[in-house]
Amino acid sequence: MAAAGDGPWLDDAAGRLVRPFTISNGRTEPSIALDLMSQVMATGVTPLGYLGPEHAQALDLCRAPVSVAEVAAQLKLPAVVTKVLLSDLVDCGALTTKPPAYHHIPTDRSLLEAVLDGLRRQL
């Protein structure tokens, strides 16, 4: 029996009935760079052609800005499969994406050395 709200692809006893790699047609590399904190949002453009039920579910989840990690959790799919699905939707214009709000700031070497010294003193 399918769990409530999970649709026909999940079974309480057996788990996922369709293996994740079949959802992405065996692809493991998204066409665009996405990390788990990247934000995605629906553009209102309807994808041309049939993409699959998981694509439709992902698009539905992206009505408001949401992270890639959140979409993966809601779809109950591995992050790499979710990234492939989302990149398909970006490629057809149905989603827009932006990098996370934080910027990578390299850590000061002197700070790292001070932490290392403190750890050595503890051992």
N, CA, C and O of each residue as an XYZ file, in Angstrom:
492
protein
N       0.829     -1.191      0.000
C       0.000      0.000      0.000
C       0.870      1.250      0.000
O       1.866      1.304      0.722
N       0.523      2.229     -0.775
C       1.261      3.487     -0.800
C       0.928      4.289      0.445
O      -0.218      4.314      0.893
N       1.923      4.934      0.991
C       1.703      5.797      2.148
C       0.935      7.031      1.704
O       1.048      7.461      0.556
N       0.170      7.587      2.595
C      -0.636      8.763      2.274
C       0.236      9.895      1.772
O       1.210     10.270      2.426
N      -0.106     10.441      0.617
C       0.603     11.592      0.080
C       1.887     11.264     -0.654
O       2.507     12.156     -1.234
N       2.306      9.998     -0.643
C       3.565      9.652     -1.290
C       3.395      9.291     -2.755
O       4.381      9.226     -3.489
N       2.173      9.058     -3.194
C       1.947      8.725     -4.588
C       2.242      7.262     -4.863
O       2.553      6.504     -3.945
N       2.146      6.865     -6.116
C       2.269      5.455     -6.475
C       3.704      4.929     -6.475
O       3.908      3.732     -6.673
N       4.683      5.772     -6.263
C       6.074      5.330     -6.384
C       6.674      4.840     -5.077
O       7.805      4.354     -5.062
N       5.932      4.960     -3.973
C       6.417      4.493     -2.682
C       5.455      3.455     -2.117
O       4.242      3.566     -2.291
N       5.994      2.458     -1.449
C       5.209      1.420     -0.821
C       5.695      1.298      0.618
O       6.903      1.279      0.854
N       4.780      1.215      1.588
C       5.162      1.141      3.000
C       6.131     -0.005      3.269
O       7.122      0.181      3.974
N       5.863     -1.172      2.727
C       6.689     -2.343      3.013
C       7.936     -2.410      2.132
O       9.023     -2.732      2.613
N       7.778     -2.108      0.856
C       8.880     -2.294     -0.090
C       9.756     -1.064     -0.246
O      10.894     -1.172     -0.704
N       9.249      0.097      0.126
C      10.013      1.331     -0.087
C       9.773      1.870     -1.489
O       8.693      1.697     -2.053
N      10.787      2.523     -2.047
C      10.666      3.118     -3.370
C      10.552      2.011     -4.412
O      11.375      1.096     -4.450
N       9.526      2.101     -5.257
C       9.298      1.086     -6.282
C      10.116      1.344     -7.540
O      10.368      0.425     -8.320
N      10.522      2.572     -7.735
C      11.345      2.938     -8.886
C      12.689      3.387     -8.355
O      12.742      4.269     -7.498
N      13.767      2.812     -8.831
C      15.102      3.159     -8.357
C      15.452      4.580     -8.780
O      15.099      5.003     -9.881
N      16.152      5.329     -7.906
C      16.451      6.739     -8.196
C      17.150      6.973     -9.529
O      16.864      7.966    -10.197
N      18.068      6.079     -9.939
C      18.781      6.329    -11.189
C      17.864      6.238    -12.406
O      18.179      6.798    -13.456
N      16.733      5.540    -12.280
C      15.803      5.491    -13.408
C      15.044      6.808    -13.546
O      14.626      7.177    -14.643
N      14.868      7.508    -12.438
C      14.164      8.793    -12.465
C      14.951      9.823    -13.264
O      14.371     10.656    -13.960
N      16.283      9.760    -13.159
C      17.132     10.717    -13.886
C      17.670     10.123    -15.185
O      18.625     10.643    -15.762
N      17.054      9.034    -15.643
C      17.494      8.350    -16.869
C      18.966      7.945    -16.803
O      19.676      7.976    -17.808
N      19.407      7.571    -15.619
C      20.777      7.114    -15.436
C      21.807      8.218    -15.337
O      22.993      7.945    -15.154
N      21.368      9.469    -15.456
C      22.315     10.585    -15.386
C      22.689     10.880    -13.947
O      21.847     10.824    -13.051
N      23.965     11.197    -13.730
C      24.430     11.525    -12.386
C      25.030     12.924    -12.315
O      25.418     13.375    -11.237
N      25.110     13.605    -13.432
C      25.673     14.958    -13.474
C      24.615     15.945    -13.948
O      24.118     15.814    -15.066
N      24.260     16.927    -13.130
C      23.330     17.956    -13.596
C      23.998     18.821    -14.662
O      25.223     18.928    -14.708
N      23.195     19.425    -15.504
C      23.738     20.255    -16.584
C      24.213     21.619    -16.099
O      24.931     22.316    -16.815
N      23.816     22.005    -14.884
C      24.263     23.263    -14.299
C      24.797     22.990    -12.899
O      24.473     21.970    -12.291
N      25.611     23.898    -12.398
C      26.176     23.733    -11.052
C      25.139     24.126    -10.007
O      24.674     25.265     -9.972
N      24.788     23.177     -9.167
C      23.879     23.422     -8.048
C      24.521     22.841     -6.805
O      25.076     21.743     -6.848
N      24.452     23.567     -5.694
C      24.856     22.937     -4.445
C      23.604     22.808     -3.577
O      22.540     23.305     -3.945
N      23.725     22.158     -2.453
C      22.550     21.872     -1.637
C      21.838     23.119     -1.137
O      20.638     23.084     -0.866
N      22.569     24.219     -1.013
C      21.963     25.448     -0.517
C      21.506     26.393     -1.628
O      20.949     27.452     -1.340
N      21.731     26.031     -2.886
C      21.251     26.850     -3.996
C      19.735     26.992     -3.901
O      19.033     26.041     -3.557
N      19.246     28.171     -4.205
C      17.809     28.431     -4.183
C      17.241     28.265     -5.586
O      17.834     28.728     -6.561
N      16.089     27.603     -5.688
C      15.392     27.447     -6.962
C      13.968     27.958     -6.803
O      13.386     27.898     -5.720
N      13.420     28.462     -7.904
C      12.056     28.994     -7.866
C      11.434     28.868     -9.250
O      12.094     29.084    -10.267
N      10.155     28.517     -9.271
C       9.418     28.384    -10.528
C       9.295     29.745    -11.207
O       9.115     30.769    -10.548
N       9.395     29.738    -12.541
C       9.288     30.969    -13.318
C       7.883     31.195    -13.861
O       7.550     32.302    -14.285
N       7.062     30.156    -13.850
C       5.734     30.242    -14.447
C       5.705     29.716    -15.865
O       4.630     29.576    -16.449
N       6.865     29.420    -16.430
C       6.944     28.848    -17.778
C       6.583     27.370    -17.699
O       7.094     26.648    -16.842
N       5.707     26.919    -18.590
C       5.335     25.513    -18.636
C       6.339     24.762    -19.495
O       6.578     25.139    -20.642
N       6.934     23.694    -18.949
C       7.897     22.917    -19.742
C       7.227     22.316    -20.972
O       6.096     21.834    -20.902
N       7.926     22.349    -22.081
C       7.417     21.725    -23.298
C       7.733     20.240    -23.256
O       8.846     19.850    -22.904
N       6.771     19.418    -23.608
C       6.991     17.980    -23.607
C       6.821     17.385    -22.228
O       6.616     18.095    -21.243
N       6.911     16.074    -22.175
C       6.727     15.336    -20.933
C       8.066     15.138    -20.256
O       9.003     14.631    -20.873
N       8.170     15.529    -18.999
C       9.406     15.347    -18.264
C       9.316     14.229    -17.228
O      10.334     13.607    -16.927
N       8.175     13.961    -16.690
C       8.028     12.899    -15.700
C       7.342     13.395    -14.442
O       7.310     14.597    -14.182
N       6.789     12.467    -13.653
C       6.057     12.889    -12.451
C       6.946     13.549    -11.406
O       6.497     14.451    -10.698
N       8.191     13.119    -11.298
C       9.088     13.723    -10.311
C       9.413     15.163    -10.685
O       9.544     16.018     -9.809
N       9.545     15.436    -11.985
C       9.765     16.816    -12.437
C       8.578     17.687    -12.038
O       8.756     18.808    -11.561
N       7.359     17.165    -12.237
C       6.152     17.920    -11.889
C       6.087     18.159    -10.379
O       5.717     19.248     -9.938
N       6.447     17.148     -9.587
C       6.445     17.315     -8.130
C       7.479     18.354     -7.704
O       7.207     19.191     -6.844
N       8.661     18.300     -8.306
C       9.708     19.265     -7.973
C       9.257     20.673     -8.333
O       9.434     21.603     -7.546
N       8.682     20.833     -9.503
C       8.214     22.149     -9.936
C       7.146     22.681     -8.993
O       7.125     23.872     -8.685
N       6.265     21.811     -8.536
C       5.221     22.215     -7.592
C       5.821     22.696     -6.274
O       5.308     23.634     -5.665
N       6.909     22.055     -5.831
C       7.561     22.446     -4.579
C       8.271     23.796     -4.682
O       8.566     24.430     -3.669
N       8.542     24.229     -5.917
C       9.355     25.433     -6.135
C       8.517     26.679     -6.430
O       9.010     27.623     -7.047
N       7.268     26.687     -5.998
C       6.438     27.877     -6.227
C       6.991     29.084     -5.494
O       6.833     30.215     -5.952
N       7.632     28.858     -4.370
C       8.346     29.890     -3.616
C       9.812     29.472     -3.587
O      10.110     28.293     -3.777
N      10.737     30.407     -3.354
C      12.155     30.023     -3.312
C      12.394     28.921     -2.277
O      11.911     28.997     -1.147
N      13.137     27.913     -2.679
C      13.416     26.768     -1.825
C      14.804     26.235     -2.158
O      15.259     26.350     -3.296
N      15.473     25.656     -1.172
C      16.812     25.125     -1.419
C      16.737     23.759     -2.098
O      15.733     23.053     -2.006
N      17.812     23.411     -2.773
C      17.927     22.102     -3.409
C      17.787     21.007     -2.357
O      17.148     19.986     -2.610
N      18.375     21.208     -1.184
C      18.297     20.218     -0.107
C      16.850     19.983      0.322
O      16.448     18.844      0.560
N      16.074     21.049      0.420
C      14.680     20.918      0.826
C      13.874     20.166     -0.229
O      13.040     19.328      0.114
N      14.113     20.455     -1.499
C      13.414     19.736     -2.568
C      13.756     18.251     -2.503
O      12.868     17.407     -2.620
N      15.033     17.924     -2.317
C      15.456     16.521     -2.220
C      14.762     15.830     -1.049
O      14.311     14.692     -1.175
N      14.677     16.516      0.085
C      14.037     15.931      1.264
C      12.551     15.703      1.022
O      12.013     14.655      1.381
N      11.894     16.672      0.419
C      10.456     16.546      0.160
C      10.162     15.444     -0.857
O       9.167     14.730     -0.730
N      11.023     15.305     -1.864
C      10.833     14.267     -2.886
C      11.305     12.897     -2.414
O      11.006     11.880     -3.041
N      12.048     12.875     -1.299
C      12.633     11.635     -0.774
C      13.534     10.980     -1.815
O      13.487      9.770     -2.038
N      14.358     11.821     -2.446
C      15.304     11.376     -3.466
C      16.713     11.780     -3.057
O      16.887     12.748     -2.317
N      17.726     11.047     -3.530
C      19.110     11.478     -3.285
C      19.354     12.860     -3.896
O      18.735     13.235     -4.892
N      20.254     13.593     -3.285
C      20.543     14.955     -3.751
C      20.995     14.979     -5.202
O      20.589     15.869     -5.950
N      21.820     14.031     -5.620
C      22.333     14.048     -6.993
C      21.195     13.862     -8.000
O      21.199     14.496     -9.055
N      20.232     13.010     -7.692
C      19.088     12.820     -8.585
C      18.246     14.091     -8.620
O      17.791     14.509     -9.685
N      18.040     14.699     -7.468
C      17.272     15.943     -7.395
C      17.949     17.049     -8.202
O      17.276     17.814     -8.892
N      19.271     17.135     -8.118
C      20.003     18.146     -8.889
C      19.811     17.943    -10.379
O      19.683     18.919    -11.119
N      19.787     16.688    -10.842
C      19.556     16.411    -12.262
C      18.155     16.851    -12.658
O      17.979     17.497    -13.691
N      17.148     16.510    -11.845
C      15.773     16.910    -12.140
C      15.640     18.434    -12.192
O      15.028     18.982    -13.108
N      16.220     19.106    -11.199
C      16.118     20.567    -11.158
C      16.867     21.210    -12.322
O      16.408     22.211    -12.872
N      18.006     20.650    -12.701
C      18.740     21.223    -13.834
C      17.948     21.051    -15.133
O      18.011     21.911    -16.012
N      17.203     19.945    -15.259
C      16.322     19.773    -16.426
C      15.293     20.902    -16.473
O      15.017     21.463    -17.533
N      14.733     21.223    -15.313
C      13.714     22.273    -15.245
C      14.303     23.660    -15.489
O      13.639     24.520    -16.068
N      15.533     23.884    -15.056
C      16.207     25.156    -15.351
C      16.480     25.243    -16.848
O      16.273     26.293    -17.457
N      16.944     24.148    -17.442
C      17.259     24.129    -18.873
C      16.050     24.455    -19.742
O      16.196     25.087    -20.788
N      14.857     24.033    -19.321
C      13.661     24.306    -20.134
C      12.981     25.609    -19.736
O      11.923     25.944    -20.268
N      13.584     26.349    -18.802
C      13.061     27.665    -18.436
C      11.980     27.657    -17.379
O      11.428     28.713    -17.067
N      11.652     26.487    -16.809
C      10.589     26.399    -15.812
C      11.050     26.824    -14.421
O      10.229     27.186    -13.578
N      12.370     26.781    -14.174
C      12.935     27.188    -12.887
C      14.038     28.198    -13.106
O      14.692     28.222    -14.148
N      14.226     29.020    -12.112
C      15.387     29.895    -12.064
C      16.161     29.535    -10.805
O      15.588     29.017     -9.846
N      17.446     29.804    -10.806
C      18.274     29.447     -9.661
C      19.216     30.579     -9.321
O      19.585     31.388    -10.173
N      19.595     30.618     -8.064
C      20.631     31.555     -7.644
C      21.473     30.863     -6.587
O      20.982     30.003     -5.856
N      22.744     31.240     -6.509
C      23.617     30.602     -5.527
C      23.190     30.959     -4.111
O      22.405     31.888     -3.920
N      23.692     30.239     -3.122
C      23.344     30.550     -1.733
C      23.695     31.991     -1.376
O      24.533     32.620     -2.021
N      23.040     32.496     -0.343
C      23.228     33.895      0.056
C      24.593     34.150      0.679
O      25.034     35.299      0.733
N      25.269     33.115      1.149
C      26.575     33.332      1.764
C      27.664     33.384      0.689
O      27.489     32.861     -0.412
N      28.747     33.998      1.012
C      29.906     34.055      0.123
C      31.052     33.345      0.814
O      31.254     33.506      2.018
N      31.793     32.569      0.066
C      32.919     31.852      0.654
C      34.030     32.850      0.963
O      34.569     33.501      0.068
N      34.357     32.956      2.239
C      35.435     33.839      2.679
C      36.536     32.947      3.231
O      36.340     32.282      4.249
N      37.681     32.923      2.579
C      38.760     32.067      3.071
C      39.119     32.432      4.508
O      39.123     33.603      4.885
N      39.419     31.410      5.295
C      39.785     31.617      6.693
C      41.225     32.086      6.780
O      42.094     31.615      6.047
N      41.460     33.012      7.679
C      42.786     33.558      7.913
C      43.716     32.450      8.418
O      43.360     31.708      9.334
N      44.891     32.341      7.828
C      45.846     31.295      8.193
C      46.231     31.374      9.673
O      46.380     30.343     10.329
N      46.390     32.580     10.194
C      46.780     32.713     11.601
C      45.692     32.164     12.528
O      46.002     31.614     13.585
N      44.433     32.306     12.144
C      43.342     31.760     12.934
C      43.400     30.230     12.923
O      43.240     29.593     13.964
N      43.626     29.651     11.755
C      43.738     28.195     11.657
C      44.909     27.667     12.479
O      44.796     26.623     13.123
N      46.028     28.380     12.461
C      47.189     27.952     13.236
C      46.900     28.037     14.734
O      47.344     27.178     15.495
N      46.169     29.053     15.162
C      45.818     29.190     16.579
C      44.889     28.049     17.012
O      45.034     27.510     18.110
N      43.955     27.691     16.166
C      43.072     26.558     16.479
C      43.873     25.274     16.572
O      43.670     24.481     17.491
N      44.780     25.060     15.630
C      45.631     23.868     15.648
C      46.477     23.817     16.918
O      46.607     22.761     17.536
N      47.044     24.938     17.300
C      47.845     24.994     18.542
C      46.981     24.634     19.752
O      47.422     23.890     20.628
N      45.758     25.153     19.804
C      44.860     24.848     20.911
C      44.495     23.373     20.961
O      44.415     22.777     22.036
N      44.276     22.791     19.790
C      43.968     21.362     19.751
C      45.160     20.524     20.206
O      44.993     19.528     20.910
N      46.331     20.919     19.810
C      47.545     20.178     20.219
C      47.716     20.246     21.744
O      48.133     19.268     22.366
N      47.400     21.383     22.334
C      47.524     21.517     23.793
C      46.526     20.611     24.520
O      46.806     20.132     25.619
N      45.377     20.381     23.913
C      44.350     19.529     24.514
C      44.719     18.050     24.467
O      44.260     17.268     25.300
N      45.539     17.669     23.503
C      45.912     16.251     23.369
C      47.044     15.981     24.234
O      47.527     14.849     24.283
